[in-house]
Amino acid sequence: MKKHSVHAIVARALWISVLAIVASCTPLQVVTHTVSQSETRVPPGQYELDPHHWSITFDVDHLKYSRFTMRLDRATAKLDWDEGGLDRSSVAATIDAASVDTNVPLLDKLVKGADMFDVARYPQIRFVSTHFERTGDARGTLTGDLTIRGTTQPVTLDVTFNGFAPDPLTKQDTLGFSAEGHFSRARFGLSTWFPAVGDDVNVRIQAEFVRQSAALGRATGVPDVSFRRGINGPVRDQLAAFA
């Protein structure tokens, strides 16, 4: 075999290897992805709730049989992250009260009606943080003003900072949090159906926030190559297994 033929075969093999590495790069980044709970590593600035990666649920006692769960399906939130970390940062969230979903259409209508949320008159549920008290590394209690049906009362949530890292798919600076708390619905004028439906409402929240400057990139024409809701194409097909 001629020397130049051997060189050509070797070069082709190397080129195929390079292409294979490039093609597998993004899935590899997903598989090896880690986050840091070090608050000092988070760039300060404004972050917005990732519209595709969050959940808010309320659950209440139902006739002592079980805790009945409802979802809130539309929300926005802004997080102001300070260099001081959790202790000096703040968050404000707005929930569309009409987005409540009990998985029972008739009950949805009743919960949205005048006897409960009265969404025609009070379309928003609001939470604005007022104070954070640290209870450990990357965790603490967050107190804020919760407004439901035009009534505002203080509510405290147990919050865990799950971590920070650039998203391996979008390259956007992303933070993750988990939070739980509870409140008396009667304090907000929501006493209908008591005691068949309990007074104590448990709140469970999962949320990811994206640094605002990166999020604005989508609005200015920077393509989003994630596999999030609504995307089509080979990137989604390639990475769906890692979602």
Beta strands, then each sheet from edge to edge (+ up, - down):
strand 1: 45-62
strand 2: 66-72
strand 3: 75-81
strand 4: 90-96
strand 5: 100-101
strand 6: 124-136
strand 7: 139-148
strand 8: 151-166
strand 9: 173-184
strand 10: 200-211
sheet 1: 5+ 2- 1+ 3- 4+ 6- 7+ 8- 9+ 10-
end
